[in-house]
Amino acid sequence: MFDTERPRNTLLARLPAADYQRLARDLEAVTLPDKHILSEPDERIDYAYFPVSGVVSIIMLMRNGGAAEAGIVGREGMIGLPLLVNDFVSPYRMIQQVPGVSLRIPAAALVEMLRSSPALRQLVERYALAVLQQSAQNAACHLLHGLDQRLCRWLLATQDRVGADTFYLTQEFLAQMLGVQRQTVNQSAGALQRAEVIAYRRGNVRVLNRHGLERLTCECYEQTRAVYERMLALP
Ligand SMILES: [Zn+2]
């Protein structure tokens, strides 16, 4: 099924053909609805996922039940990075936020491929470094930049991964992404609507003016995008 056409996942698309053919034998396409949990903290990782559409959130859970988003993954990446160092335990909750399709592979099969394919290992290592940059930028952004700028940043990052002007993001998710109450998100999204940069209705986001979003966001969007581009460029 995957022999003739490469999936739209950046890591899979950049593998040498022979390595991809070997990996493809163990890949299985799964359709994931929003709120589907791909992994839970401290639980065993059964599968790694290579998204070809949709967006997955990396969520940090606190002991008191609090939760905050630490990053996002789309068709540029994969879920299951601990497998890179032969660790089978997830440190995070990974949850599907924008529904989509992923190609999944049993964890043991991916570990074996990471051992036998230097090209795959290098791609995944470089991707892991980009995720590390994303997390560091998020931490600084949360401390130093305003809510409106951060909202624009997440909308741009989500749009990049979805590859469309329209996508579904619940208020609950936006609030979690930004670490604020839903009502505060409403106010911020309302200001963007009045500026005719987005339309937002019942969770449906429509980007009307991407340049407007780019103008309103902080430098963090561009910084992170540039690191991803550099890390995922062909070596
Ligand atoms: Zn920022």
py3Dmol code that shows the C-alpha trace and the ligand (Angstrom):
import py3Dmol

protein = """\
ATOM      1  CA  MET A   1       0.000   0.000   0.000  1.00  0.00           C
ATOM      2  CA  PHE A   2       2.882   2.388   0.719  1.00  0.00           C
ATOM      3  CA  ASP A   3       5.167   1.108  -2.047  1.00  0.00           C
ATOM      4  CA  THR A   4       4.472   3.648  -4.728  1.00  0.00           C
ATOM      5  CA  GLU A   5       3.698   6.824  -2.842  1.00  0.00           C
ATOM      6  CA  ARG A   6       5.419   8.241   0.215  1.00  0.00           C
ATOM      7  CA  PRO A   7       3.177   9.447   3.026  1.00  0.00           C
ATOM      8  CA  ARG A   8       3.072  13.158   3.831  1.00  0.00           C
ATOM      9  CA  ASN A   9       5.083  12.717   7.016  1.00  0.00           C
ATOM     10  CA  THR A  10       8.367  14.614   6.776  1.00  0.00           C
ATOM     11  CA  LEU A  11      10.501  11.997   8.546  1.00  0.00           C
ATOM     12  CA  LEU A  12       9.163   9.147   6.408  1.00  0.00           C
ATOM     13  CA  ALA A  13       9.412  11.218   3.235  1.00  0.00           C
ATOM     14  CA  ARG A  14      13.103  11.917   3.870  1.00  0.00           C
ATOM     15  CA  LEU A  15      14.191   8.323   4.492  1.00  0.00           C
ATOM     16  CA  PRO A  16      16.236   6.592   1.765  1.00  0.00           C
ATOM     17  CA  ALA A  17      13.941   4.389  -0.353  1.00  0.00           C
ATOM     18  CA  ALA A  18      15.374   1.055   0.836  1.00  0.00           C
ATOM     19  CA  ASP A  19      15.044   2.025   4.520  1.00  0.00           C
ATOM     20  CA  TYR A  20      11.519   3.268   3.958  1.00  0.00           C
ATOM     21  CA  GLN A  21      10.531  -0.012   2.271  1.00  0.00           C
ATOM     22  CA  ARG A  22      11.713  -1.964   5.328  1.00  0.00           C
ATOM     23  CA  LEU A  23       9.914   0.365   7.748  1.00  0.00           C
ATOM     24  CA  ALA A  24       6.722   0.360   5.672  1.00  0.00           C
ATOM     25  CA  ARG A  25       6.268  -3.391   6.240  1.00  0.00           C
ATOM     26  CA  ASP A  26       5.365  -2.655   9.869  1.00  0.00           C
ATOM     27  CA  LEU A  27       3.371   0.558   9.339  1.00  0.00           C
ATOM     28  CA  GLU A  28      -0.373   0.575   9.794  1.00  0.00           C
ATOM     29  CA  ALA A  29      -2.663   3.553   9.084  1.00  0.00           C
ATOM     30  CA  VAL A  30      -4.987   4.537  11.936  1.00  0.00           C
ATOM     31  CA  THR A  31      -7.627   7.275  11.974  1.00  0.00           C
ATOM     32  CA  LEU A  32      -7.548   9.151  15.279  1.00  0.00           C
ATOM     33  CA  PRO A  33     -10.499  11.260  16.486  1.00  0.00           C
ATOM     34  CA  ASP A  34      -9.937  14.341  18.641  1.00  0.00           C
ATOM     35  CA  LYS A  35      -9.295  13.578  22.329  1.00  0.00           C
ATOM     36  CA  HIS A  36      -7.853  10.158  21.461  1.00  0.00           C
ATOM     37  CA  ILE A  37      -5.006   9.438  23.896  1.00  0.00           C
ATOM     38  CA  LEU A  38      -1.896   8.027  22.212  1.00  0.00           C
ATOM     39  CA  SER A  39       0.159   7.661  25.377  1.00  0.00           C
ATOM     40  CA  GLU A  40      -0.117   8.285  29.108  1.00  0.00           C
ATOM     41  CA  PRO A  41       2.666   9.302  31.501  1.00  0.00           C
ATOM     42  CA  ASP A  42       4.498   6.396  33.132  1.00  0.00           C
ATOM     43  CA  GLU A  43       2.739   3.880  30.903  1.00  0.00           C
ATOM     44  CA  ARG A  44       4.389   1.599  28.421  1.00  0.00           C
ATOM     45  CA  ILE A  45       4.748   2.826  24.847  1.00  0.00           C
ATOM     46  CA  ASP A  46       3.224   0.172  22.591  1.00  0.00           C
ATOM     47  CA  TYR A  47       3.422   2.080  19.324  1.00  0.00           C
ATOM     48  CA  ALA A  48       5.230   4.985  17.736  1.00  0.00           C
ATOM     49  CA  TYR A  49       3.124   7.216  15.483  1.00  0.00           C
ATOM     50  CA  PHE A  50       4.054   9.156  12.368  1.00  0.00           C
ATOM     51  CA  PRO A  51       1.189  11.620  11.754  1.00  0.00           C
ATOM     52  CA  VAL A  52       0.255  12.330   8.154  1.00  0.00           C
ATOM     53  CA  SER A  53      -2.564  14.703   9.126  1.00  0.00           C
ATOM     54  CA  GLY A  54      -4.018  16.240  12.275  1.00  0.00           C
ATOM     55  CA  VAL A  55      -2.234  17.600  15.344  1.00  0.00           C
ATOM     56  CA  VAL A  56      -1.193  15.889  18.578  1.00  0.00           C
ATOM     57  CA  SER A  57      -0.561  17.750  21.842  1.00  0.00           C
ATOM     58  CA  ILE A  58       2.152  17.010  24.374  1.00  0.00           C
ATOM     59  CA  ILE A  59       0.440  17.520  27.744  1.00  0.00           C
ATOM     60  CA  MET A  60       2.161  17.773  31.133  1.00  0.00           C
ATOM     61  CA  LEU A  61      -0.023  16.449  33.942  1.00  0.00           C
ATOM     62  CA  MET A  62       0.333  17.682  37.513  1.00  0.00           C
ATOM     63  CA  ARG A  63      -0.430  15.645  40.646  1.00  0.00           C
ATOM     64  CA  ASN A  64      -3.407  17.854  41.490  1.00  0.00           C
ATOM     65  CA  GLY A  65      -5.005  17.177  38.098  1.00  0.00           C
ATOM     66  CA  GLY A  66      -3.759  20.363  36.445  1.00  0.00           C
ATOM     67  CA  ALA A  67      -2.647  20.048  32.835  1.00  0.00           C
ATOM     68  CA  ALA A  68      -0.728  22.283  30.469  1.00  0.00           C
ATOM     69  CA  GLU A  69       0.400  21.891  26.923  1.00  0.00           C
ATOM     70  CA  ALA A  70       4.123  21.601  26.371  1.00  0.00           C
ATOM     71  CA  GLY A  71       4.232  21.311  22.593  1.00  0.00           C
ATOM     72  CA  ILE A  72       2.593  20.008  19.450  1.00  0.00           C
ATOM     73  CA  VAL A  73       3.376  17.350  16.875  1.00  0.00           C
ATOM     74  CA  GLY A  74       2.072  17.068  13.341  1.00  0.00           C
ATOM     75  CA  ARG A  75       3.184  15.604  10.040  1.00  0.00           C
ATOM     76  CA  GLU A  76       6.689  17.011  10.575  1.00  0.00           C
ATOM     77  CA  GLY A  77       7.394  14.568  13.393  1.00  0.00           C
ATOM     78  CA  MET A  78       6.640  11.460  15.392  1.00  0.00           C
ATOM     79  CA  ILE A  79       5.297  10.329  18.730  1.00  0.00           C
ATOM     80  CA  GLY A  80       7.461   7.918  20.702  1.00  0.00           C
ATOM     81  CA  LEU A  81      10.813   9.730  21.051  1.00  0.00           C
ATOM     82  CA  PRO A  82      11.877   7.776  24.199  1.00  0.00           C
ATOM     83  CA  LEU A  83      12.302   4.745  21.886  1.00  0.00           C
ATOM     84  CA  LEU A  84      15.334   6.547  20.473  1.00  0.00           C
ATOM     85  CA  VAL A  85      17.213   5.655  23.660  1.00  0.00           C
ATOM     86  CA  ASN A  86      15.509   2.289  24.117  1.00  0.00           C
ATOM     87  CA  ASP A  87      13.140   3.642  26.750  1.00  0.00           C
ATOM     88  CA  PHE A  88       9.599   2.297  26.519  1.00  0.00           C
ATOM     89  CA  VAL A  89       7.939   4.632  29.053  1.00  0.00           C
ATOM     90  CA  SER A  90       6.109   7.804  28.049  1.00  0.00           C
ATOM     91  CA  PRO A  91       6.882  10.909  30.135  1.00  0.00           C
ATOM     92  CA  TYR A  92       3.789  12.751  28.837  1.00  0.00           C
ATOM     93  CA  ARG A  93       0.211  12.441  27.821  1.00  0.00           C
ATOM     94  CA  MET A  94      -0.007  12.620  24.034  1.00  0.00           C
ATOM     95  CA  ILE A  95      -3.513  13.481  22.896  1.00  0.00           C
ATOM     96  CA  GLN A  96      -5.003  14.018  19.446  1.00  0.00           C
ATOM     97  CA  GLN A  97      -6.203  17.632  19.275  1.00  0.00           C
ATOM     98  CA  VAL A  98      -7.012  18.039  15.603  1.00  0.00           C
ATOM     99  CA  PRO A  99      -8.322  14.691  14.240  1.00  0.00           C
ATOM    100  CA  GLY A 100      -6.217  12.997  11.605  1.00  0.00           C
ATOM    101  CA  VAL A 101      -4.466   9.910  10.291  1.00  0.00           C
ATOM    102  CA  SER A 102      -1.217   8.485  11.661  1.00  0.00           C
ATOM    103  CA  LEU A 103       0.963   5.608  10.557  1.00  0.00           C
ATOM    104  CA  ARG A 104       1.790   3.564  13.606  1.00  0.00           C
ATOM    105  CA  ILE A 105       4.488   0.959  14.132  1.00  0.00           C
ATOM    106  CA  PRO A 106       4.980  -1.427  17.062  1.00  0.00           C
ATOM    107  CA  ALA A 107       7.539   0.064  19.471  1.00  0.00           C
ATOM    108  CA  ALA A 108       9.887  -2.952  19.244  1.00  0.00           C
ATOM    109  CA  ALA A 109       9.887  -2.772  15.432  1.00  0.00           C
ATOM    110  CA  LEU A 110      10.832   0.908  15.520  1.00  0.00           C
ATOM    111  CA  VAL A 111      13.630   0.269  18.032  1.00  0.00           C
ATOM    112  CA  GLU A 112      15.005  -2.408  15.675  1.00  0.00           C
ATOM    113  CA  MET A 113      14.808  -0.013  12.722  1.00  0.00           C
ATOM    114  CA  LEU A 114      16.558   2.734  14.724  1.00  0.00           C
ATOM    115  CA  ARG A 115      19.345   0.220  15.322  1.00  0.00           C
ATOM    116  CA  SER A 116      19.687  -0.894  11.711  1.00  0.00           C
ATOM    117  CA  SER A 117      19.017   2.360   9.839  1.00  0.00           C
ATOM    118  CA  PRO A 118      21.522   5.164  10.550  1.00  0.00           C
ATOM    119  CA  ALA A 119      19.460   7.442   8.286  1.00  0.00           C
ATOM    120  CA  LEU A 120      16.306   6.947  10.369  1.00  0.00           C
ATOM    121  CA  ARG A 121      18.260   7.403  13.588  1.00  0.00           C
ATOM    122  CA  GLN A 122      19.760  10.660  12.371  1.00  0.00           C
ATOM    123  CA  LEU A 123      16.399  12.017  11.221  1.00  0.00           C
ATOM    124  CA  VAL A 124      14.731  11.160  14.532  1.00  0.00           C
ATOM    125  CA  GLU A 125      17.652  12.582  16.541  1.00  0.00           C
ATOM    126  CA  ARG A 126      17.463  15.852  14.622  1.00  0.00           C
ATOM    127  CA  TYR A 127      13.691  15.929  15.112  1.00  0.00           C
ATOM    128  CA  ALA A 128      14.189  15.358  18.874  1.00  0.00           C
ATOM    129  CA  LEU A 129      16.497  18.377  18.979  1.00  0.00           C
ATOM    130  CA  ALA A 130      13.820  20.493  17.280  1.00  0.00           C
ATOM    131  CA  VAL A 131      11.268  19.352  19.891  1.00  0.00           C
ATOM    132  CA  LEU A 132      13.716  20.329  22.630  1.00  0.00           C
ATOM    133  CA  GLN A 133      14.002  23.795  21.104  1.00  0.00           C
ATOM    134  CA  GLN A 134      10.199  24.023  20.893  1.00  0.00           C
ATOM    135  CA  SER A 135       9.891  23.203  24.613  1.00  0.00           C
ATOM    136  CA  ALA A 136      12.567  25.734  25.601  1.00  0.00           C
ATOM    137  CA  GLN A 137      10.993  28.428  23.434  1.00  0.00           C
ATOM    138  CA  ASN A 138       7.579  27.667  24.952  1.00  0.00           C
ATOM    139  CA  ALA A 139       8.937  28.088  28.469  1.00  0.00           C
ATOM    140  CA  ALA A 140      10.493  31.475  27.617  1.00  0.00           C
ATOM    141  CA  CYS A 141       7.426  32.565  25.630  1.00  0.00           C
ATOM    142  CA  HIS A 142       5.092  31.788  28.516  1.00  0.00           C
ATOM    143  CA  LEU A 143       7.182  33.918  30.871  1.00  0.00           C
ATOM    144  CA  LEU A 144       7.975  36.823  28.589  1.00  0.00           C
ATOM    145  CA  HIS A 145       5.219  37.249  25.998  1.00  0.00           C
ATOM    146  CA  GLY A 146       1.589  38.268  26.143  1.00  0.00           C
ATOM    147  CA  LEU A 147      -1.465  36.102  25.641  1.00  0.00           C
ATOM    148  CA  ASP A 148      -2.457  37.650  22.310  1.00  0.00           C
ATOM    149  CA  GLN A 149       0.998  37.023  20.853  1.00  0.00           C
ATOM    150  CA  ARG A 150       0.987  33.445  22.136  1.00  0.00           C
ATOM    151  CA  LEU A 151      -2.474  32.766  20.721  1.00  0.00           C
ATOM    152  CA  CYS A 152      -1.299  33.946  17.285  1.00  0.00           C
ATOM    153  CA  ARG A 153       1.765  31.735  17.610  1.00  0.00           C
ATOM    154  CA  TRP A 154      -0.262  28.593  18.335  1.00  0.00           C
ATOM    155  CA  LEU A 155      -2.701  29.317  15.542  1.00  0.00           C
ATOM    156  CA  LEU A 156       0.181  29.672  13.085  1.00  0.00           C
ATOM    157  CA  ALA A 157       1.926  26.513  14.337  1.00  0.00           C
ATOM    158  CA  THR A 158      -1.337  24.569  14.107  1.00  0.00           C
ATOM    159  CA  GLN A 159      -2.082  25.878  10.637  1.00  0.00           C
ATOM    160  CA  ASP A 160       1.409  24.839   9.481  1.00  0.00           C
ATOM    161  CA  ARG A 161       0.737  21.291  10.594  1.00  0.00           C
ATOM    162  CA  VAL A 162      -2.824  21.032   9.327  1.00  0.00           C
ATOM    163  CA  GLY A 163      -1.887  22.575   5.988  1.00  0.00           C
ATOM    164  CA  ALA A 164      -5.304  24.248   5.607  1.00  0.00           C
ATOM    165  CA  ASP A 165      -6.928  27.587   6.458  1.00  0.00           C
ATOM    166  CA  THR A 166      -9.697  25.964   8.473  1.00  0.00           C
ATOM    167  CA  PHE A 167      -9.340  23.638  11.458  1.00  0.00           C
ATOM    168  CA  TYR A 168     -11.161  22.617  14.602  1.00  0.00           C
ATOM    169  CA  LEU A 169      -9.763  23.657  17.979  1.00  0.00           C
ATOM    170  CA  THR A 170     -11.959  23.607  21.061  1.00  0.00           C
ATOM    171  CA  GLN A 171     -11.889  26.523  23.505  1.00  0.00           C
ATOM    172  CA  GLU A 172     -10.845  24.025  26.145  1.00  0.00           C
ATOM    173  CA  PHE A 173      -7.791  23.091  24.110  1.00  0.00           C
ATOM    174  CA  LEU A 174      -6.902  26.700  23.341  1.00  0.00           C
ATOM    175  CA  ALA A 175      -7.136  27.504  27.052  1.00  0.00           C
ATOM    176  CA  GLN A 176      -4.904  24.541  27.879  1.00  0.00           C
ATOM    177  CA  MET A 177      -2.387  25.528  25.208  1.00  0.00           C
ATOM    178  CA  LEU A 178      -2.156  29.019  26.606  1.00  0.00           C
ATOM    179  CA  GLY A 179      -2.465  28.188  30.304  1.00  0.00           C
ATOM    180  CA  VAL A 180      -5.431  30.515  30.889  1.00  0.00           C
ATOM    181  CA  GLN A 181      -9.186  30.329  31.560  1.00  0.00           C
ATOM    182  CA  ARG A 182     -11.589  29.764  28.675  1.00  0.00           C
ATOM    183  CA  GLN A 183     -13.094  33.206  29.112  1.00  0.00           C
ATOM    184  CA  THR A 184      -9.683  34.813  28.700  1.00  0.00           C
ATOM    185  CA  VAL A 185      -9.192  32.874  25.453  1.00  0.00           C
ATOM    186  CA  ASN A 186     -12.558  34.149  24.260  1.00  0.00           C
ATOM    187  CA  GLN A 187     -11.503  37.734  24.813  1.00  0.00           C
ATOM    188  CA  SER A 188      -8.242  37.236  22.978  1.00  0.00           C
ATOM    189  CA  ALA A 189      -9.875  35.361  20.076  1.00  0.00           C
ATOM    190  CA  GLY A 190     -12.555  38.064  19.967  1.00  0.00           C
ATOM    191  CA  ALA A 191      -9.910  40.745  19.430  1.00  0.00           C
ATOM    192  CA  LEU A 192      -8.434  38.736  16.533  1.00  0.00           C
ATOM    193  CA  GLN A 193     -11.896  38.381  15.014  1.00  0.00           C
ATOM    194  CA  ARG A 194     -12.576  42.106  15.229  1.00  0.00           C
ATOM    195  CA  ALA A 195      -9.245  42.688  13.486  1.00  0.00           C
ATOM    196  CA  GLU A 196     -10.504  40.237  10.791  1.00  0.00           C
ATOM    197  CA  VAL A 197      -7.428  38.061  11.183  1.00  0.00           C
ATOM    198  CA  ILE A 198      -9.426  34.932  12.053  1.00  0.00           C
ATOM    199  CA  ALA A 199     -13.020  33.791  12.234  1.00  0.00           C
ATOM    200  CA  TYR A 200     -13.747  31.582  15.245  1.00  0.00           C
ATOM    201  CA  ARG A 201     -17.078  29.918  15.795  1.00  0.00           C
ATOM    202  CA  ARG A 202     -17.849  26.899  17.954  1.00  0.00           C
ATOM    203  CA  GLY A 203     -14.326  25.604  17.778  1.00  0.00           C
ATOM    204  CA  ASN A 204     -13.926  26.146  14.045  1.00  0.00           C
ATOM    205  CA  VAL A 205     -10.970  28.389  13.336  1.00  0.00           C
ATOM    206  CA  ARG A 206     -10.640  29.992   9.947  1.00  0.00           C
ATOM    207  CA  VAL A 207      -7.476  31.933   9.232  1.00  0.00           C
ATOM    208  CA  LEU A 208      -8.488  34.956   7.162  1.00  0.00           C
ATOM    209  CA  ASN A 209      -5.189  36.824   7.175  1.00  0.00           C
ATOM    210  CA  ARG A 210      -2.060  34.801   7.790  1.00  0.00           C
ATOM    211  CA  HIS A 211       0.228  37.811   7.378  1.00  0.00           C
ATOM    212  CA  GLY A 212      -1.818  39.543  10.051  1.00  0.00           C
ATOM    213  CA  LEU A 213      -1.187  36.639  12.452  1.00  0.00           C
ATOM    214  CA  GLU A 214       2.530  36.736  11.616  1.00  0.00           C
ATOM    215  CA  ARG A 215       2.620  40.460  12.347  1.00  0.00           C
ATOM    216  CA  LEU A 216       0.836  40.079  15.675  1.00  0.00           C
ATOM    217  CA  THR A 217       2.793  37.119  17.063  1.00  0.00           C
ATOM    218  CA  CYS A 218       6.073  37.187  18.992  1.00  0.00           C
ATOM    219  CA  GLU A 219       9.478  36.172  17.636  1.00  0.00           C
ATOM    220  CA  CYS A 220       9.025  32.658  19.098  1.00  0.00           C
ATOM    221  CA  TYR A 221       6.984  31.431  16.122  1.00  0.00           C
ATOM    222  CA  GLU A 222       9.707  32.261  13.622  1.00  0.00           C
ATOM    223  CA  GLN A 223      12.524  31.035  15.880  1.00  0.00           C
ATOM    224  CA  THR A 224      10.948  27.613  16.302  1.00  0.00           C
ATOM    225  CA  ARG A 225       9.895  27.315  12.663  1.00  0.00           C
ATOM    226  CA  ALA A 226      13.465  28.072  11.538  1.00  0.00           C
ATOM    227  CA  VAL A 227      14.958  25.410  13.841  1.00  0.00           C
ATOM    228  CA  TYR A 228      12.491  22.788  12.564  1.00  0.00           C
ATOM    229  CA  GLU A 229      13.324  23.691   8.995  1.00  0.00           C
ATOM    230  CA  ARG A 230      17.055  23.430   9.620  1.00  0.00           C
ATOM    231  CA  MET A 231      16.837  20.164  11.587  1.00  0.00           C
ATOM    232  CA  LEU A 232      14.548  18.474   9.092  1.00  0.00           C
ATOM    233  CA  ALA A 233      16.386  19.618   5.973  1.00  0.00           C
ATOM    234  CA  LEU A 234      18.129  16.802   4.153  1.00  0.00           C
ATOM    235  CA  PRO A 235      21.598  16.347   5.708  1.00  0.00           C
TER     236      PRO A 235
END
"""
ligand_1 = """\
1
ZN
Zn 6.813 34.224 22.409
"""
view = py3Dmol.view(width=600, height=400)
view.addModel(protein, "pdb")
view.setStyle({"model": 0}, {"cartoon": {"style": "trace"}})
view.addModel(ligand_1, "xyz")
view.setStyle({"model": 1}, {"stick": {}})
view.zoomTo()
view.show()
